[in-house]
Amino acid sequence: MQKHPDKIIKICFISPKAYPLFNPRVEEVFGGAEVDLYFLATELAKDKNFQVFFMAADYGQPEQEVYENVTVVKSVNFRRNALAGARQIWKACHKISADIYLVKTASLGVPLLSFFCKRRNKIFVYRTASEQECNGIYLRKHPILGRFFINALRTAELVITQTSVDSENLHQTMGVSSVVIANGKPLDPVNHKTRNTILWVGRSDAIKRPDLFVKLAEVLPNYPFTLICQKATYDAGYEELLSQTSQIRNLQFIKRVPFQEIDRYFAQAAVFVNTSDSEGFPNTFVQACQCGTPILSLRVNPDDFLNRHRCGMCAEGDWDVFVAQLKQLLDPETAKRYGEHGRKYAEEHHDIRKIVEQYKTIFRSLVEKKQEKNRQ
């Protein structure tokens, strides 16, 4: 029987850009990493044995608020310099005084958090956000920050990856061991609606290649396409993308959809398309599977799940195959079959109620080990 610690566990998630998920009135950009931690934090907060904090950026909100039993604490201001930001994060960490601090996505905040936890005898946990953090590409792109990032991961009490391939790559390239936990999401019932569009959802980051979805719409002018694409931070090419799409009659461009409303677009889609060069495990894949929407991916296929679970197709980077696969998935019977497989896959692997139990077991174990170590 699992032995529980004799006190409530205080845990703090750090994801500065996640604040708009808690407060939809703030219409700022966020990504899959933020969604992942938001779902985890709000589900964990349902358990009275955990006191959950979430460190967010400064969007002009009060110093501290409570959403869905999660205490959201204001920290870094993106309009100020890096040194000021580091001070704000350090101050917020000190104020919260959690047992465990969990951060996701490589940044200067990772080595800072590692140092804080070491100085204050706290537990540091890192969750990877992209395959590039694990396969050595991030280190090659950022040789200095990448070295600090690797050193921070080596001090972590635990590193969590999204896929088995990421876990293997992280160990091979950096010598860092990890456990694999899938992204979790509340799985609402499937809403069977008329499926009348080919869908793309994401930010306008260059690595996500929305331009290729635009090209796909041009190649297939007789099919309706919907591009939901919020402007990524520092994207200088967004207006050019807007101009380009305005000339394509079969393509609807939507700049932003509130996160609480996005599932209905997946439910109305005949196919969900991913054109990214690289990802971790996209939350949009889970959203598509939840809604019974087949997935078409140009390159991204984490742990080969699209093929193994038959919930979509991957073209392995081949454009002609990509176009041909889309035509296959637009067949109603084929789409229905792949969609049903996707829903089953989501229920088995991404139900947040199951995922959070894995985290609870890990968090309890980490606290018990820390308590034992402190008694020695």
C-alpha positions in Angstrom: 0.0 0.0 0.0 1.3 3.5 -0.9 2.5 5.3 2.1 1.4 9.0 2.0 3.4 11.8 3.5 2.2 13.2 6.8 1.5 16.7 5.3 -0.2 18.3 2.3 2.2 18.5 -0.6 2.7 22.0 -2.0 3.6 22.0 -5.7 4.3 24.9 -8.0 4.1 24.8 -11.8 6.0 27.4 -13.7 4.7 28.4 -17.1 4.6 32.2 -17.5 2.5 32.3 -20.7 -0.2 30.0 -19.3 -2.1 32.9 -17.6 -4.6 33.4 -20.5 -5.8 29.8 -19.9 -6.8 30.7 -16.4 -8.2 34.1 -17.4 -9.6 34.0 -21.0 -10.2 37.8 -20.9 -6.5 38.1 -21.5 -6.1 37.5 -25.3 -2.4 36.6 -25.4 -0.6 33.8 -27.1 0.1 30.4 -25.4 1.1 27.0 -26.7 0.8 23.3 -26.0 3.3 23.3 -23.1 1.1 25.8 -21.3 -2.1 23.7 -22.0 -0.4 20.6 -20.7 0.5 22.1 -17.3 -2.8 23.9 -17.0 -4.8 20.7 -17.3 -2.4 18.9 -14.9 -2.5 21.7 -12.3 -6.3 22.1 -12.3 -6.9 18.3 -12.1 -4.3 17.9 -9.3 -6.0 20.8 -7.4 -9.1 18.6 -7.0 -7.2 16.5 -4.5 -7.2 18.0 -1.0 -3.9 16.3 -0.3 -2.2 18.7 -2.8 -1.9 22.5 -2.5 -1.3 23.7 -6.1 0.4 27.0 -7.1 1.0 28.2 -10.7 3.6 30.9 -11.5 2.5 33.0 -14.4 3.8 36.1 -16.1 2.7 39.7 -15.3 -0.3 40.5 -17.5 -1.5 43.3 -15.2 -3.4 41.0 -12.9 -3.3 41.0 -9.0 -0.3 39.6 -7.3 -2.2 36.4 -6.4 -5.5 34.9 -7.6 -7.3 31.6 -7.3 -8.8 29.8 -10.3 -10.2 26.3 -10.1 -8.5 25.8 -6.7 -5.1 26.8 -8.2 -3.4 29.7 -6.6 -1.9 31.7 -9.6 1.0 33.9 -8.6 2.3 36.8 -10.7 6.0 36.8 -11.6 8.1 37.8 -14.6 7.2 40.9 -16.7 8.2 40.2 -20.3 8.6 44.0 -20.9 11.5 44.1 -18.5 15.1 42.8 -18.9 16.2 39.2 -18.2 17.9 40.2 -14.9 14.7 41.8 -13.6 12.8 38.7 -14.7 15.1 36.4 -12.9 14.6 38.4 -9.7 10.8 38.3 -10.1 10.9 34.5 -10.5 13.2 34.0 -7.6 11.0 36.2 -5.4 7.9 34.4 -6.4 9.5 31.0 -5.8 10.5 32.1 -2.3 7.1 33.5 -1.6 5.4 30.2 -2.6 7.8 28.0 -0.7 6.6 24.8 -2.4 7.9 21.3 -1.8 8.1 20.6 -5.6 8.7 23.0 -8.5 7.9 21.7 -12.0 8.8 23.6 -15.1 8.4 22.7 -18.8 10.1 24.2 -21.9 13.8 25.0 -22.2 14.6 28.6 -21.2 16.8 30.7 -18.8 14.3 29.9 -16.1 15.3 26.2 -16.1 18.8 26.7 -14.7 17.5 29.4 -12.4 14.9 27.1 -10.9 17.5 24.4 -10.6 19.7 26.7 -8.6 16.8 27.9 -6.4 15.8 24.4 -5.5 19.4 23.4 -4.7 19.8 26.5 -2.5 16.5 26.1 -0.7 16.5 22.3 -0.4 13.4 21.9 -2.7 12.5 19.3 -5.3 13.1 20.2 -8.9 11.2 18.4 -11.7 11.5 19.1 -15.4 9.1 18.0 -18.2 10.3 18.2 -21.7 8.3 20.2 -24.3 9.9 19.3 -27.6 11.8 16.5 -29.2 14.6 19.0 -29.9 15.3 19.3 -26.2 16.0 15.6 -26.2 17.8 14.7 -29.5 20.6 17.3 -29.3 19.2 19.9 -31.7 18.4 22.4 -29.0 22.0 22.1 -27.7 23.4 22.7 -31.2 21.2 25.7 -31.8 22.0 27.2 -28.3 25.5 26.0 -27.3 25.8 28.3 -24.3 22.3 28.2 -22.9 22.0 24.6 -23.9 24.9 23.7 -21.7 23.3 25.4 -18.7 20.0 23.6 -19.6 21.7 20.2 -19.6 23.4 20.8 -16.3 20.1 21.8 -14.8 18.5 18.6 -16.0 21.2 16.6 -14.4 20.4 18.2 -11.0 16.7 17.4 -11.3 15.2 14.9 -8.9 13.1 13.8 -11.9 12.9 14.5 -15.7 9.6 13.6 -17.4 9.4 13.1 -21.2 6.3 12.9 -23.4 7.4 9.9 -25.5 9.6 6.8 -25.4 11.7 8.1 -28.3 12.3 11.4 -26.4 13.3 9.4 -23.3 15.8 7.3 -25.3 17.3 10.3 -27.1 17.7 12.2 -23.8 19.6 9.4 -22.3 21.8 8.8 -25.4 22.6 12.5 -26.1 22.8 13.9 -22.6 23.1 11.0 -20.2 19.8 12.0 -18.5 17.3 9.4 -17.4 13.6 10.1 -17.5 10.2 8.6 -17.1 7.5 8.8 -19.8 4.1 10.3 -19.1 1.7 11.3 -21.8 -0.1 14.6 -22.1 -3.4 14.5 -20.3 -6.7 16.2 -21.1 -10.3 16.1 -19.9 -12.1 13.9 -22.4 -15.6 15.2 -23.1 -18.1 13.0 -24.9 -17.7 12.8 -28.7 -20.0 15.4 -30.3 -21.0 14.0 -33.7 -21.4 17.0 -35.9 -21.3 17.5 -39.7 -17.7 17.5 -40.6 -17.2 20.1 -43.3 -13.6 21.4 -43.2 -9.9 20.5 -43.2 -8.4 22.1 -40.0 -5.1 23.5 -38.9 -4.6 24.9 -35.4 -1.5 26.5 -33.9 0.7 29.5 -33.5 2.5 31.1 -36.4 5.9 29.9 -35.3 8.1 29.1 -38.4 8.7 25.6 -37.1 5.0 24.8 -37.4 4.9 25.7 -41.1 1.4 27.2 -41.5 2.6 28.2 -45.0 2.5 24.6 -46.0 -1.2 24.3 -45.0 -1.9 27.4 -47.2 -0.1 25.6 -50.0 -2.2 22.5 -49.4 -5.4 24.6 -49.7 -4.1 25.9 -53.1 -3.4 22.4 -54.3 -7.0 21.3 -53.5 -9.2 24.2 -54.4 -12.4 22.2 -54.2 -12.1 21.5 -50.5 -12.8 23.9 -47.6 -9.9 24.6 -45.3 -9.8 26.4 -41.9 -6.6 27.9 -40.6 -6.7 29.0 -36.9 -3.4 30.7 -36.4 -2.6 33.1 -33.6 0.4 35.3 -34.1 3.5 33.9 -32.4 5.7 36.1 -30.2 8.1 38.1 -32.3 6.7 36.8 -35.6 7.5 39.5 -38.2 5.9 37.5 -41.0 2.4 37.3 -39.7 1.0 40.1 -41.9 2.5 38.5 -45.0 0.7 35.2 -44.0 -2.6 37.1 -43.7 -2.1 38.7 -47.1 -1.3 35.4 -48.7 -4.4 33.6 -47.3 -6.7 36.4 -48.3 -6.3 35.5 -51.9 -7.4 31.9 -51.4 -11.2 31.5 -51.7 -11.4 28.0 -50.1 -9.4 29.0 -47.0 -10.9 30.6 -43.9 -8.3 32.3 -41.7 -9.2 32.8 -38.0 -6.7 34.7 -35.9 -7.8 33.5 -32.6 -10.4 31.2 -30.9 -10.8 31.2 -27.1 -9.4 28.0 -25.8 -12.7 27.0 -24.1 -14.3 27.0 -27.6 -11.6 25.3 -29.7 -13.0 21.8 -29.3 -16.0 22.5 -31.5 -13.7 23.3 -34.4 -12.1 19.9 -34.1 -15.5 18.3 -33.8 -16.5 20.0 -37.1 -13.4 19.0 -39.0 -13.2 16.1 -41.4 -9.4 15.9 -41.0 -6.9 17.7 -38.7 -3.6 18.6 -40.4 -0.2 19.1 -38.8 2.6 20.5 -41.0 5.3 21.1 -38.3 8.9 20.3 -38.8 9.2 19.2 -35.2 7.1 18.9 -32.1 7.0 17.1 -28.8 3.6 15.4 -28.5 1.1 18.1 -29.8 -1.9 18.7 -27.6 -3.8 19.3 -30.8 -3.3 15.6 -31.6 -5.1 14.7 -28.3 -7.8 17.2 -29.1 -8.4 15.7 -32.5 -8.5 12.2 -31.1 -10.9 13.2 -28.4 -13.3 14.5 -31.0 -12.9 11.5 -33.3 -11.2 13.5 -36.0 -8.5 11.7 -38.1 -5.1 13.2 -38.1 -2.8 13.9 -41.1 0.8 14.8 -40.4 3.5 15.8 -42.8 6.4 14.8 -40.5 5.5 14.5 -36.8 4.5 11.1 -35.5 5.7 10.7 -31.9 6.4 7.0 -31.0 4.7 6.1 -34.4 1.3 6.4 -32.6 -0.6 7.4 -35.8 0.3 4.1 -37.4 0.3 1.9 -34.3 -3.1 3.0 -33.1 -4.5 3.7 -36.6 -5.8 7.1 -35.8 -4.2 9.0 -38.6 -1.5 9.0 -41.3 2.0 10.4 -41.6 3.7 11.2 -44.9 7.2 11.1 -43.5 8.0 14.4 -45.1 6.9 13.4 -48.6 4.6 16.1 -50.1 3.0 14.0 -52.8 2.2 11.3 -50.3 0.8 13.9 -47.9 -1.7 15.2 -50.6 -2.6 11.6 -51.5 -3.2 10.7 -47.8 -5.5 13.7 -47.3 -7.6 12.5 -50.2 -7.8 9.1 -48.6 -8.9 10.5 -45.2 -11.6 12.6 -46.8 -13.4 9.4 -47.7 -16.3 9.4 -45.1 -15.9 5.7 -44.2 -12.1 5.9 -43.9 -12.4 9.0 -41.8 -15.0 7.4 -39.5 -12.8 4.4 -38.9 -9.7 6.4 -38.1 -11.7 8.8 -35.9 -13.1 5.9 -33.8 -9.6 4.6 -33.4 -8.4 8.0 -32.3 -11.1 8.3 -29.6 -10.3 4.9 -28.2 -6.6 5.9 -28.2 -7.3 9.1 -26.3 -9.4 7.3 -23.7 -6.7 4.7 -23.1 -3.7 7.0 -23.1 -4.6 10.7 -22.4 -7.5 10.8 -19.9 -6.3 13.5 -17.4 -8.0 11.5 -14.6 -5.6 8.6 -15.2 -2.6 10.8 -16.0 -2.8 12.8 -12.8 -2.7 9.6 -10.7 0.8 8.8 -12.2 1.9 12.3 -11.1 0.5 11.9 -7.7 2.4 8.7 -7.1 5.6 10.3 -8.4 5.1 13.5 -6.3 4.5 11.5 -3.1 7.5 9.3 -3.7 9.8 12.4 -4.3 8.6 14.0 -1.1 9.0 10.9 1.0 12.6 10.5 -0.3 13.3 14.1 0.5 11.9 13.7 4.0 14.0 10.6 4.5 17.1 12.3 3.3 16.5 15.3 5.6 16.2 13.0 8.6 19.6 11.4 7.9 
